[in-house]
Amino acid sequence: MPILLGLIGGIIAFFVLKRDDPRKAKNCLYIGIVLFVIGIVINLAIFGLAIPLENGIGVNL
């Protein structure tokens, strides 16, 4: 669940598994958090570079 849905999937899996297998529930939550952070880092690496550092770059007025 956390692999497919990230943080939301980790939270759902945690609440579903917390009574039957607390260790697996915590691991699912941790996987969801890690995948969420990795997604943010990748998005910042890709889209953060596309933001111009100065106003007017590439604009011919």
mmCIF file as Biopython writes it, N, C-alpha, C and O atoms, coordinates in Angstrom:
data_model
#
loop_
_atom_site.group_PDB
_atom_site.id
_atom_site.type_symbol
_atom_site.label_atom_id
_atom_site.label_alt_id
_atom_site.label_comp_id
_atom_site.label_asym_id
_atom_site.label_entity_id
_atom_site.label_seq_id
_atom_site.pdbx_PDB_ins_code
_atom_site.Cartn_x
_atom_site.Cartn_y
_atom_site.Cartn_z
_atom_site.occupancy
_atom_site.B_iso_or_equiv
_atom_site.auth_seq_id
_atom_site.auth_asym_id
_atom_site.pdbx_PDB_model_num
ATOM 1   N N  . MET A ? 1  ? 0.812  -1.189 0.000   1.0 0.0 1  A 1 
ATOM 2   C CA . MET A ? 1  ? 0.000  0.000  0.000   1.0 0.0 1  A 1 
ATOM 3   C C  . MET A ? 1  ? 0.864  1.265  0.000   1.0 0.0 1  A 1 
ATOM 4   O O  . MET A ? 1  ? 0.587  2.173  -0.783  1.0 0.0 1  A 1 
ATOM 5   N N  . PRO A ? 2  ? 1.910  1.365  0.853   1.0 0.0 2  A 1 
ATOM 6   C CA . PRO A ? 2  ? 2.705  2.595  0.844   1.0 0.0 2  A 1 
ATOM 7   C C  . PRO A ? 2  ? 3.486  2.791  -0.455  1.0 0.0 2  A 1 
ATOM 8   O O  . PRO A ? 2  ? 3.762  3.926  -0.844  1.0 0.0 2  A 1 
ATOM 9   N N  . ILE A ? 3  ? 3.838  1.716  -1.116  1.0 0.0 3  A 1 
ATOM 10  C CA . ILE A ? 3  ? 4.589  1.842  -2.361  1.0 0.0 3  A 1 
ATOM 11  C C  . ILE A ? 3  ? 3.698  2.445  -3.446  1.0 0.0 3  A 1 
ATOM 12  O O  . ILE A ? 3  ? 4.172  3.242  -4.255  1.0 0.0 3  A 1 
ATOM 13  N N  . LEU A ? 4  ? 2.448  2.088  -3.475  1.0 0.0 4  A 1 
ATOM 14  C CA . LEU A ? 4  ? 1.538  2.609  -4.490  1.0 0.0 4  A 1 
ATOM 15  C C  . LEU A ? 4  ? 1.006  3.990  -4.143  1.0 0.0 4  A 1 
ATOM 16  O O  . LEU A ? 4  ? 0.840  4.819  -5.038  1.0 0.0 4  A 1 
ATOM 17  N N  . LEU A ? 5  ? 0.736  4.261  -2.877  1.0 0.0 5  A 1 
ATOM 18  C CA . LEU A ? 5  ? 0.076  5.505  -2.494  1.0 0.0 5  A 1 
ATOM 19  C C  . LEU A ? 5  ? 0.933  6.433  -1.648  1.0 0.0 5  A 1 
ATOM 20  O O  . LEU A ? 5  ? 0.449  7.481  -1.218  1.0 0.0 5  A 1 
ATOM 21  N N  . GLY A ? 6  ? 2.171  6.088  -1.400  1.0 0.0 6  A 1 
ATOM 22  C CA . GLY A ? 6  ? 3.079  6.959  -0.650  1.0 0.0 6  A 1 
ATOM 23  C C  . GLY A ? 6  ? 2.666  7.141  0.793   1.0 0.0 6  A 1 
ATOM 24  O O  . GLY A ? 6  ? 2.360  6.178  1.496   1.0 0.0 6  A 1 
ATOM 25  N N  . LEU A ? 7  ? 2.662  8.385  1.223   1.0 0.0 7  A 1 
ATOM 26  C CA . LEU A ? 7  ? 2.376  8.696  2.626   1.0 0.0 7  A 1 
ATOM 27  C C  . LEU A ? 7  ? 0.956  8.299  3.024   1.0 0.0 7  A 1 
ATOM 28  O O  . LEU A ? 7  ? 0.750  7.752  4.108   1.0 0.0 7  A 1 
ATOM 29  N N  . ILE A ? 8  ? -0.014 8.563  2.170   1.0 0.0 8  A 1 
ATOM 30  C CA . ILE A ? 8  ? -1.409 8.204  2.472   1.0 0.0 8  A 1 
ATOM 31  C C  . ILE A ? 8  ? -1.543 6.685  2.610   1.0 0.0 8  A 1 
ATOM 32  O O  . ILE A ? 8  ? -2.221 6.203  3.518   1.0 0.0 8  A 1 
ATOM 33  N N  . GLY A ? 9  ? -0.906 5.939  1.723   1.0 0.0 9  A 1 
ATOM 34  C CA . GLY A ? 9  ? -0.935 4.482  1.799   1.0 0.0 9  A 1 
ATOM 35  C C  . GLY A ? 9  ? -0.263 3.965  3.057   1.0 0.0 9  A 1 
ATOM 36  O O  . GLY A ? 9  ? -0.714 2.985  3.650   1.0 0.0 9  A 1 
ATOM 37  N N  . GLY A ? 10 ? 0.818  4.621  3.467   1.0 0.0 10 A 1 
ATOM 38  C CA . GLY A ? 10 ? 1.495  4.233  4.708   1.0 0.0 10 A 1 
ATOM 39  C C  . GLY A ? 10 ? 0.623  4.444  5.926   1.0 0.0 10 A 1 
ATOM 40  O O  . GLY A ? 10 ? 0.608  3.621  6.841   1.0 0.0 10 A 1 
ATOM 41  N N  . ILE A ? 11 ? -0.102 5.545  5.934   1.0 0.0 11 A 1 
ATOM 42  C CA . ILE A ? 11 ? -0.996 5.829  7.060   1.0 0.0 11 A 1 
ATOM 43  C C  . ILE A ? 11 ? -2.154 4.835  7.082   1.0 0.0 11 A 1 
ATOM 44  O O  . ILE A ? 11 ? -2.513 4.329  8.146   1.0 0.0 11 A 1 
ATOM 45  N N  . ILE A ? 12 ? -2.737 4.553  5.930   1.0 0.0 12 A 1 
ATOM 46  C CA . ILE A ? 12 ? -3.833 3.582  5.864   1.0 0.0 12 A 1 
ATOM 47  C C  . ILE A ? 12 ? -3.347 2.204  6.308   1.0 0.0 12 A 1 
ATOM 48  O O  . ILE A ? 12 ? -4.006 1.537  7.105   1.0 0.0 12 A 1 
ATOM 49  N N  . ALA A ? 13 ? -2.186 1.779  5.785   1.0 0.0 13 A 1 
ATOM 50  C CA . ALA A ? 13 ? -1.638 0.470  6.154   1.0 0.0 13 A 1 
ATOM 51  C C  . ALA A ? 13 ? -1.327 0.409  7.647   1.0 0.0 13 A 1 
ATOM 52  O O  . ALA A ? 13 ? -1.509 -0.633 8.276   1.0 0.0 13 A 1 
ATOM 53  N N  . PHE A ? 14 ? -0.862 1.509  8.212   1.0 0.0 14 A 1 
ATOM 54  C CA . PHE A ? 14 ? -0.558 1.539  9.636   1.0 0.0 14 A 1 
ATOM 55  C C  . PHE A ? 14 ? -1.807 1.256  10.459  1.0 0.0 14 A 1 
ATOM 56  O O  . PHE A ? 14 ? -1.779 0.426  11.368  1.0 0.0 14 A 1 
ATOM 57  N N  . PHE A ? 15 ? -2.900 1.940  10.146  1.0 0.0 15 A 1 
ATOM 58  C CA . PHE A ? 15 ? -4.120 1.746  10.926  1.0 0.0 15 A 1 
ATOM 59  C C  . PHE A ? 15 ? -4.758 0.384  10.689  1.0 0.0 15 A 1 
ATOM 60  O O  . PHE A ? 15 ? -5.420 -0.150 11.579  1.0 0.0 15 A 1 
ATOM 61  N N  . VAL A ? 16 ? -4.570 -0.183 9.504   1.0 0.0 16 A 1 
ATOM 62  C CA . VAL A ? 16 ? -5.125 -1.505 9.224   1.0 0.0 16 A 1 
ATOM 63  C C  . VAL A ? 16 ? -4.322 -2.583 9.951   1.0 0.0 16 A 1 
ATOM 64  O O  . VAL A ? 16 ? -4.901 -3.545 10.457  1.0 0.0 16 A 1 
ATOM 65  N N  . LEU A ? 17 ? -3.001 -2.436 10.011  1.0 0.0 17 A 1 
ATOM 66  C CA . LEU A ? 17 ? -2.135 -3.490 10.548  1.0 0.0 17 A 1 
ATOM 67  C C  . LEU A ? 17 ? -1.735 -3.314 12.006  1.0 0.0 17 A 1 
ATOM 68  O O  . LEU A ? 17 ? -1.126 -4.222 12.572  1.0 0.0 17 A 1 
ATOM 69  N N  . LYS A ? 18 ? -2.047 -2.194 12.635  1.0 0.0 18 A 1 
ATOM 70  C CA . LYS A ? 18 ? -1.491 -1.916 13.953  1.0 0.0 18 A 1 
ATOM 71  C C  . LYS A ? 18 ? -1.903 -2.931 15.028  1.0 0.0 18 A 1 
ATOM 72  O O  . LYS A ? 18 ? -1.145 -3.154 15.973  1.0 0.0 18 A 1 
ATOM 73  N N  . ARG A ? 19 ? -3.059 -3.536 14.909  1.0 0.0 19 A 1 
ATOM 74  C CA . ARG A ? 19 ? -3.476 -4.521 15.919  1.0 0.0 19 A 1 
ATOM 75  C C  . ARG A ? 19 ? -2.919 -5.908 15.635  1.0 0.0 19 A 1 
ATOM 76  O O  . ARG A ? 19 ? -2.540 -6.627 16.559  1.0 0.0 19 A 1 
ATOM 77  N N  . ASP A ? 20 ? -2.867 -6.291 14.351  1.0 0.0 20 A 1 
ATOM 78  C CA . ASP A ? 20 ? -2.404 -7.636 13.993  1.0 0.0 20 A 1 
ATOM 79  C C  . ASP A ? 20 ? -0.883 -7.763 14.037  1.0 0.0 20 A 1 
ATOM 80  O O  . ASP A ? 20 ? -0.352 -8.740 14.566  1.0 0.0 20 A 1 
ATOM 81  N N  . ASP A ? 21 ? -0.184 -6.772 13.480  1.0 0.0 21 A 1 
ATOM 82  C CA . ASP A ? 21 ? 1.267  -6.838 13.405  1.0 0.0 21 A 1 
ATOM 83  C C  . ASP A ? 21 ? 1.844  -5.426 13.545  1.0 0.0 21 A 1 
ATOM 84  O O  . ASP A ? 21 ? 2.054  -4.742 12.543  1.0 0.0 21 A 1 
ATOM 85  N N  . PRO A ? 22 ? 2.103  -4.984 14.786  1.0 0.0 22 A 1 
ATOM 86  C CA . PRO A ? 22 ? 2.574  -3.611 15.011  1.0 0.0 22 A 1 
ATOM 87  C C  . PRO A ? 22 ? 3.907  -3.303 14.324  1.0 0.0 22 A 1 
ATOM 88  O O  . PRO A ? 22 ? 4.132  -2.179 13.876  1.0 0.0 22 A 1 
ATOM 89  N N  . ARG A ? 23 ? 4.774  -4.289 14.243  1.0 0.0 23 A 1 
ATOM 90  C CA . ARG A ? 23 ? 6.085  -4.063 13.606  1.0 0.0 23 A 1 
ATOM 91  C C  . ARG A ? 23 ? 5.921  -3.794 12.107  1.0 0.0 23 A 1 
ATOM 92  O O  . ARG A ? 23 ? 6.548  -2.886 11.562  1.0 0.0 23 A 1 
ATOM 93  N N  . LYS A ? 24 ? 5.085  -4.578 11.455  1.0 0.0 24 A 1 
ATOM 94  C CA . LYS A ? 24 ? 4.829  -4.372 10.030  1.0 0.0 24 A 1 
ATOM 95  C C  . LYS A ? 24 ? 4.112  -3.046 9.806   1.0 0.0 24 A 1 
ATOM 96  O O  . LYS A ? 24 ? 4.355  -2.374 8.804   1.0 0.0 24 A 1 
ATOM 97  N N  . ALA A ? 25 ? 3.233  -2.665 10.728  1.0 0.0 25 A 1 
ATOM 98  C CA . ALA A ? 25 ? 2.524  -1.390 10.614  1.0 0.0 25 A 1 
ATOM 99  C C  . ALA A ? 25 ? 3.499  -0.215 10.663  1.0 0.0 25 A 1 
ATOM 100 O O  . ALA A ? 25 ? 3.388  0.718  9.869   1.0 0.0 25 A 1 
ATOM 101 N N  . LYS A ? 26 ? 4.446  -0.260 11.588  1.0 0.0 26 A 1 
ATOM 102 C CA . LYS A ? 26 ? 5.447  0.804  11.674  1.0 0.0 26 A 1 
ATOM 103 C C  . LYS A ? 26 ? 6.320  0.839  10.427  1.0 0.0 26 A 1 
ATOM 104 O O  . LYS A ? 26 ? 6.649  1.914  9.925   1.0 0.0 26 A 1 
ATOM 105 N N  . ASN A ? 27 ? 6.696  -0.333 9.928   1.0 0.0 27 A 1 
ATOM 106 C CA . ASN A ? 27 ? 7.514  -0.387 8.717   1.0 0.0 27 A 1 
ATOM 107 C C  . ASN A ? 27 ? 6.770  0.207  7.521   1.0 0.0 27 A 1 
ATOM 108 O O  . ASN A ? 27 ? 7.374  0.910  6.711   1.0 0.0 27 A 1 
ATOM 109 N N  . CYS A ? 28 ? 5.486  -0.062 7.399   1.0 0.0 28 A 1 
ATOM 110 C CA . CYS A ? 28 ? 4.695  0.521  6.306   1.0 0.0 28 A 1 
ATOM 111 C C  . CYS A ? 28 ? 4.640  2.040  6.429   1.0 0.0 28 A 1 
ATOM 112 O O  . CYS A ? 28 ? 4.731  2.752  5.430   1.0 0.0 28 A 1 
ATOM 113 N N  . LEU A ? 29 ? 4.493  2.525  7.640   1.0 0.0 29 A 1 
ATOM 114 C CA . LEU A ? 29 ? 4.464  3.969  7.850   1.0 0.0 29 A 1 
ATOM 115 C C  . LEU A ? 29 ? 5.807  4.593  7.496   1.0 0.0 29 A 1 
ATOM 116 O O  . LEU A ? 29 ? 5.856  5.647  6.862   1.0 0.0 29 A 1 
ATOM 117 N N  . TYR A ? 30 ? 6.896  3.946  7.903   1.0 0.0 30 A 1 
ATOM 118 C CA . TYR A ? 30 ? 8.229  4.457  7.583   1.0 0.0 30 A 1 
ATOM 119 C C  . TYR A ? 30 ? 8.482  4.460  6.075   1.0 0.0 30 A 1 
ATOM 120 O O  . TYR A ? 30 ? 9.056  5.410  5.544   1.0 0.0 30 A 1 
ATOM 121 N N  . ILE A ? 31 ? 8.056  3.405  5.390   1.0 0.0 31 A 1 
ATOM 122 C CA . ILE A ? 31 ? 8.226  3.345  3.930   1.0 0.0 31 A 1 
ATOM 123 C C  . ILE A ? 31 ? 7.442  4.475  3.265   1.0 0.0 31 A 1 
ATOM 124 O O  . ILE A ? 31 ? 7.939  5.111  2.336   1.0 0.0 31 A 1 
ATOM 125 N N  . GLY A ? 32 ? 6.236  4.723  3.728   1.0 0.0 32 A 1 
ATOM 126 C CA . GLY A ? 32 ? 5.435  5.812  3.177   1.0 0.0 32 A 1 
ATOM 127 C C  . GLY A ? 32 ? 6.096  7.164  3.374   1.0 0.0 32 A 1 
ATOM 128 O O  . GLY A ? 32 ? 6.087  7.997  2.468   1.0 0.0 32 A 1 
ATOM 129 N N  . ILE A ? 33 ? 6.671  7.390  4.551   1.0 0.0 33 A 1 
ATOM 130 C CA . ILE A ? 33 ? 7.348  8.657  4.831   1.0 0.0 33 A 1 
ATOM 131 C C  . ILE A ? 33 ? 8.588  8.809  3.958   1.0 0.0 33 A 1 
ATOM 132 O O  . ILE A ? 33 ? 8.828  9.877  3.397   1.0 0.0 33 A 1 
ATOM 133 N N  . VAL A ? 34 ? 9.373  7.744  3.844   1.0 0.0 34 A 1 
ATOM 134 C CA . VAL A ? 34 ? 10.591 7.792  3.032   1.0 0.0 34 A 1 
ATOM 135 C C  . VAL A ? 34 ? 10.262 8.046  1.569   1.0 0.0 34 A 1 
ATOM 136 O O  . VAL A ? 34 ? 10.925 8.857  0.924   1.0 0.0 34 A 1 
ATOM 137 N N  . LEU A ? 35 ? 9.261  7.377  1.039   1.0 0.0 35 A 1 
ATOM 138 C CA . LEU A ? 35 ? 8.887  7.598  -0.356  1.0 0.0 35 A 1 
ATOM 139 C C  . LEU A ? 35 ? 8.341  9.008  -0.573  1.0 0.0 35 A 1 
ATOM 140 O O  . LEU A ? 35 ? 8.553  9.594  -1.634  1.0 0.0 35 A 1 
ATOM 141 N N  . PHE A ? 36 ? 7.648  9.554  0.413   1.0 0.0 36 A 1 
ATOM 142 C CA . PHE A ? 36 ? 7.155  10.921 0.330   1.0 0.0 36 A 1 
ATOM 143 C C  . PHE A ? 36 ? 8.319  11.910 0.249   1.0 0.0 36 A 1 
ATOM 144 O O  . PHE A ? 36 ? 8.305  12.827 -0.572  1.0 0.0 36 A 1 
ATOM 145 N N  . VAL A ? 37 ? 9.318  11.718 1.099   1.0 0.0 37 A 1 
ATOM 146 C CA . VAL A ? 37 ? 10.487 12.605 1.112   1.0 0.0 37 A 1 
ATOM 147 C C  . VAL A ? 37 ? 11.271 12.473 -0.186  1.0 0.0 37 A 1 
ATOM 148 O O  . VAL A ? 37 ? 11.709 13.478 -0.746  1.0 0.0 37 A 1 
ATOM 149 N N  . ILE A ? 38 ? 11.453 11.244 -0.673  1.0 0.0 38 A 1 
ATOM 150 C CA . ILE A ? 38 ? 12.165 11.039 -1.938  1.0 0.0 38 A 1 
ATOM 151 C C  . ILE A ? 38 ? 11.426 11.737 -3.078  1.0 0.0 38 A 1 
ATOM 152 O O  . ILE A ? 38 ? 12.061 12.339 -3.943  1.0 0.0 38 A 1 
ATOM 153 N N  . GLY A ? 39 ? 10.112 11.665 -3.092  1.0 0.0 39 A 1 
ATOM 154 C CA . GLY A ? 39 ? 9.329  12.342 -4.121  1.0 0.0 39 A 1 
ATOM 155 C C  . GLY A ? 39 ? 9.508  13.849 -4.084  1.0 0.0 39 A 1 
ATOM 156 O O  . GLY A ? 39 ? 9.621  14.488 -5.130  1.0 0.0 39 A 1 
ATOM 157 N N  . ILE A ? 40 ? 9.535  14.421 -2.893  1.0 0.0 40 A 1 
ATOM 158 C CA . ILE A ? 40 ? 9.737  15.865 -2.763  1.0 0.0 40 A 1 
ATOM 159 C C  . ILE A ? 40 ? 11.123 16.255 -3.266  1.0 0.0 40 A 1 
ATOM 160 O O  . ILE A ? 40 ? 11.265 17.240 -3.991  1.0 0.0 40 A 1 
ATOM 161 N N  . VAL A ? 41 ? 12.142 15.490 -2.888  1.0 0.0 41 A 1 
ATOM 162 C CA . VAL A ? 41 ? 13.506 15.786 -3.317  1.0 0.0 41 A 1 
ATOM 163 C C  . VAL A ? 41 ? 13.631 15.704 -4.834  1.0 0.0 41 A 1 
ATOM 164 O O  . VAL A ? 41 ? 14.263 16.561 -5.452  1.0 0.0 41 A 1 
ATOM 165 N N  . ILE A ? 42 ? 13.037 14.687 -5.433  1.0 0.0 42 A 1 
ATOM 166 C CA . ILE A ? 42 ? 13.097 14.549 -6.891  1.0 0.0 42 A 1 
ATOM 167 C C  . ILE A ? 42 ? 12.369 15.700 -7.573  1.0 0.0 42 A 1 
ATOM 168 O O  . ILE A ? 42 ? 12.867 16.250 -8.556  1.0 0.0 42 A 1 
ATOM 169 N N  . ASN A ? 43 ? 11.200 16.070 -7.066  1.0 0.0 43 A 1 
ATOM 170 C CA . ASN A ? 43 ? 10.460 17.195 -7.652  1.0 0.0 43 A 1 
ATOM 171 C C  . ASN A ? 43 ? 11.243 18.498 -7.543  1.0 0.0 43 A 1 
ATOM 172 O O  . ASN A ? 43 ? 11.256 19.289 -8.486  1.0 0.0 43 A 1 
ATOM 173 N N  . LEU A ? 44 ? 11.888 18.728 -6.418  1.0 0.0 44 A 1 
ATOM 174 C CA . LEU A ? 44 ? 12.681 19.941 -6.271  1.0 0.0 44 A 1 
ATOM 175 C C  . LEU A ? 44 ? 13.894 19.916 -7.196  1.0 0.0 44 A 1 
ATOM 176 O O  . LEU A ? 44 ? 14.280 20.948 -7.745  1.0 0.0 44 A 1 
ATOM 177 N N  . ALA A ? 45 ? 14.489 18.753 -7.366  1.0 0.0 45 A 1 
ATOM 178 C CA . ALA A ? 45 ? 15.651 18.648 -8.244  1.0 0.0 45 A 1 
ATOM 179 C C  . ALA A ? 45 ? 15.270 18.899 -9.696  1.0 0.0 45 A 1 
ATOM 180 O O  . ALA A ? 45 ? 16.026 19.534 -10.430 1.0 0.0 45 A 1 
ATOM 181 N N  . ILE A ? 46 ? 14.126 18.418 -10.114 1.0 0.0 46 A 1 
ATOM 182 C CA . ILE A ? 46 ? 13.710 18.570 -11.509 1.0 0.0 46 A 1 
ATOM 183 C C  . ILE A ? 46 ? 13.102 19.945 -11.753 1.0 0.0 46 A 1 
ATOM 184 O O  . ILE A ? 46 ? 13.530 20.659 -12.660 1.0 0.0 46 A 1 
ATOM 185 N N  . PHE A ? 47 ? 12.124 20.317 -10.963 1.0 0.0 47 A 1 
ATOM 186 C CA . PHE A ? 47 ? 11.383 21.544 -11.215 1.0 0.0 47 A 1 
ATOM 187 C C  . PHE A ? 47 ? 12.012 22.760 -10.545 1.0 0.0 47 A 1 
ATOM 188 O O  . PHE A ? 47 ? 11.747 23.892 -10.950 1.0 0.0 47 A 1 
ATOM 189 N N  . GLY A ? 48 ? 12.820 22.547 -9.553  1.0 0.0 48 A 1 
ATOM 190 C CA . GLY A ? 48 ? 13.485 23.666 -8.893  1.0 0.0 48 A 1 
ATOM 191 C C  . GLY A ? 48 ? 14.498 24.332 -9.804  1.0 0.0 48 A 1 
ATOM 192 O O  . GLY A ? 48 ? 14.749 25.530 -9.671  1.0 0.0 48 A 1 
ATOM 193 N N  . LEU A ? 49 ? 15.080 23.589 -10.720 1.0 0.0 49 A 1 
ATOM 194 C CA . LEU A ? 49 ? 16.056 24.143 -11.650 1.0 0.0 49 A 1 
ATOM 195 C C  . LEU A ? 49 ? 15.394 24.942 -12.753 1.0 0.0 49 A 1 
ATOM 196 O O  . LEU A ? 49 ? 16.051 25.768 -13.387 1.0 0.0 49 A 1 
ATOM 197 N N  . ALA A ? 50 ? 14.119 24.723 -13.001 1.0 0.0 50 A 1 
ATOM 198 C CA . ALA A ? 50 ? 13.414 25.410 -14.076 1.0 0.0 50 A 1 
ATOM 199 C C  . ALA A ? 50 ? 12.970 26.816 -13.679 1.0 0.0 50 A 1 
ATOM 200 O O  . ALA A ? 50 ? 12.591 27.611 -14.539 1.0 0.0 50 A 1 
ATOM 201 N N  . ILE A ? 51 ? 13.015 27.126 -12.396 1.0 0.0 51 A 1 
ATOM 202 C CA . ILE A ? 51 ? 12.601 28.443 -11.942 1.0 0.0 51 A 1 
ATOM 203 C C  . ILE A ? 51 ? 13.751 29.419 -12.167 1.0 0.0 51 A 1 
ATOM 204 O O  . ILE A ? 51 ? 14.852 29.183 -11.670 1.0 0.0 51 A 1 
ATOM 205 N N  . PRO A ? 52 ? 13.529 30.503 -12.898 1.0 0.0 52 A 1 
ATOM 206 C CA . PRO A ? 52 ? 14.612 31.471 -13.137 1.0 0.0 52 A 1 
ATOM 207 C C  . PRO A ? 52 ? 15.029 32.173 -11.857 1.0 0.0 52 A 1 
ATOM 208 O O  . PRO A ? 52 ? 14.199 32.465 -10.997 1.0 0.0 52 A 1 
ATOM 209 N N  . LEU A ? 53 ? 16.321 32.440 -11.739 1.0 0.0 53 A 1 
ATOM 210 C CA . LEU A ? 53 ? 16.832 33.080 -10.544 1.0 0.0 53 A 1 
ATOM 211 C C  . LEU A ? 53 ? 16.675 34.600 -10.581 1.0 0.0 53 A 1 
ATOM 212 O O  . LEU A ? 53 ? 16.669 35.250 -9.536  1.0 0.0 53 A 1 
ATOM 213 N N  . GLU A ? 54 ? 16.549 35.163 -11.774 1.0 0.0 54 A 1 
ATOM 214 C CA . GLU A ? 54 ? 16.397 36.613 -11.913 1.0 0.0 54 A 1 
ATOM 215 C C  . GLU A ? 54 ? 15.134 36.907 -12.708 1.0 0.0 54 A 1 
ATOM 216 O O  . GLU A ? 54 ? 14.716 36.099 -13.537 1.0 0.0 54 A 1 
ATOM 217 N N  . ASN A ? 55 ? 14.541 38.033 -12.465 1.0 0.0 55 A 1 
ATOM 218 C CA . ASN A ? 55 ? 13.352 38.434 -13.218 1.0 0.0 55 A 1 
ATOM 219 C C  . ASN A ? 55 ? 13.764 38.879 -14.601 1.0 0.0 55 A 1 
ATOM 220 O O  . ASN A ? 55 ? 14.777 39.559 -14.765 1.0 0.0 55 A 1 
ATOM 221 N N  . GLY A ? 56 ? 12.988 38.501 -15.591 1.0 0.0 56 A 1 
ATOM 222 C CA . GLY A ? 56 ? 13.236 38.957 -16.953 1.0 0.0 56 A 1 
ATOM 223 C C  . GLY A ? 56 ? 14.143 38.075 -17.766 1.0 0.0 56 A 1 
ATOM 224 O O  . GLY A ? 56 ? 14.506 38.464 -18.877 1.0 0.0 56 A 1 
ATOM 225 N N  . ILE A ? 57 ? 14.530 36.926 -17.294 1.0 0.0 57 A 1 
ATOM 226 C CA . ILE A ? 57 ? 15.390 36.037 -18.073 1.0 0.0 57 A 1 
ATOM 227 C C  . ILE A ? 57 ? 14.591 35.489 -19.243 1.0 0.0 57 A 1 
ATOM 228 O O  . ILE A ? 57 ? 13.526 34.903 -19.051 1.0 0.0 57 A 1 
ATOM 229 N N  . GLY A ? 58 ? 15.093 35.674 -20.439 1.0 0.0 58 A 1 
ATOM 230 C CA . GLY A ? 58 ? 14.460 35.137 -21.625 1.0 0.0 58 A 1 
ATOM 231 C C  . GLY A ? 58 ? 13.245 35.902 -22.106 1.0 0.0 58 A 1 
ATOM 232 O O  . GLY A ? 58 ? 12.494 35.411 -22.948 1.0 0.0 58 A 1 
ATOM 233 N N  . VAL A ? 59 ? 13.043 37.103 -21.578 1.0 0.0 59 A 1 
ATOM 234 C CA . VAL A ? 59 ? 11.882 37.886 -21.983 1.0 0.0 59 A 1 
ATOM 235 C C  . VAL A ? 59 ? 12.369 39.058 -22.824 1.0 0.0 59 A 1 
ATOM 236 O O  . VAL A ? 59 ? 13.189 39.855 -22.368 1.0 0.0 59 A 1 
ATOM 237 N N  . ASN A ? 60 ? 11.870 39.162 -24.038 1.0 0.0 60 A 1 
ATOM 238 C CA . ASN A ? 60 ? 12.234 40.254 -24.938 1.0 0.0 60 A 1 
ATOM 239 C C  . ASN A ? 60 ? 11.068 41.230 -25.039 1.0 0.0 60 A 1 
ATOM 240 O O  . ASN A ? 60 ? 10.108 40.970 -25.764 1.0 0.0 60 A 1 
ATOM 241 N N  . LEU A ? 61 ? 11.135 42.327 -24.337 1.0 0.0 61 A 1 
ATOM 242 C CA . LEU A ? 61 ? 10.077 43.326 -24.401 1.0 0.0 61 A 1 
ATOM 243 C C  . LEU A ? 61 ? 10.542 44.560 -25.111 1.0 0.0 61 A 1 
ATOM 244 O O  . LEU A ? 61 ? 9.776  45.513 -25.259 1.0 0.0 61 A 1 
#
